[in-house]
Amino acid sequence: MRQPKINRERAKRAEMAIKSQGYWDCGESYAASDLIGDIRHLCDREGWDFGAIIESASMHYSAERKPDDIEQDARRMHRQGDYPILRKAS
């Protein structure tokens, strides 16, 4: 299945983030893993809830894979006031 153009653009941004820091030389999957680890260090420093961010990212990814559900998911989150990415780590 071919990705929609917007998801190809998202993938390209992630690839650029990895390559801009020299991670790519380590191998693609290692590079992605290392970047996520570095993001976790940033969360620690800023007091952000990494687990909530990963949860939110997974929901975004799932919604973006099924474009018909994006609006429905956004409305549900808005109704519930559920924005896990904004929570501070406890």
C-alpha positions in Angstrom: 0.0 0.0 0.0 1.4 3.4 -1.0 1.5 6.0 1.7 -0.4 9.3 1.2 1.8 12.2 0.2 1.5 13.8 3.6 2.8 10.7 5.3 5.7 10.5 2.9 6.5 14.1 3.8 6.4 13.2 7.5 8.8 10.3 6.9 11.1 12.6 5.0 11.2 15.0 8.0 12.1 12.2 10.3 14.8 11.0 7.9 16.2 14.6 7.7 16.3 14.8 11.6 18.2 11.6 11.8 20.6 12.4 9.0 21.2 16.0 10.3 22.8 14.6 13.5 24.9 12.0 11.8 22.9 9.1 13.1 22.4 7.5 9.7 26.0 6.2 9.6 25.1 3.7 12.4 22.4 1.9 10.3 18.8 2.9 9.8 17.1 1.1 12.7 19.8 2.0 15.1 19.7 5.6 14.0 16.0 5.8 14.7 16.4 4.1 18.1 19.2 6.4 19.1 17.2 9.5 18.1 14.2 8.3 20.2 16.6 7.7 23.1 17.9 11.3 22.8 14.4 12.6 22.7 13.8 10.7 26.0 16.8 12.5 27.5 15.2 15.8 26.4 12.0 14.8 28.1 13.9 14.0 31.3 15.6 17.4 31.2 12.3 19.3 30.5 10.2 17.2 32.9 7.9 16.0 30.1 6.1 12.6 30.4 7.8 10.5 27.8 5.3 7.7 28.2 2.4 10.1 27.5 4.3 11.5 24.5 4.8 8.0 23.1 1.1 7.3 23.7 0.1 10.4 21.9 2.6 9.8 19.1 1.1 6.3 18.6 -2.4 7.7 18.4 -1.3 10.3 15.9 0.4 7.6 13.8 -2.7 5.3 13.9 -4.9 8.2 12.9 -2.5 9.3 10.1 -2.6 5.7 8.7 -6.4 5.9 8.6 -7.1 9.5 7.3 -10.9 9.0 7.7 -10.5 8.6 11.5 -8.4 11.7 12.1 -11.3 14.2 12.5 -13.2 11.7 14.8 -10.1 11.2 17.0 -9.4 14.9 17.2 -13.0 15.6 18.3 -12.9 12.8 20.9 -9.6 14.2 22.4 -11.0 17.7 22.4 -14.2 16.6 24.2 -12.3 14.7 26.8 -9.6 17.3 27.2 -7.1 14.5 26.7 -3.9 15.9 25.4 -1.3 13.6 27.0 1.6 15.3 25.4 0.9 18.4 27.6 1.1 16.4 30.8 4.2 16.8 33.0 5.9 13.7 34.2 4.9 12.7 37.7 
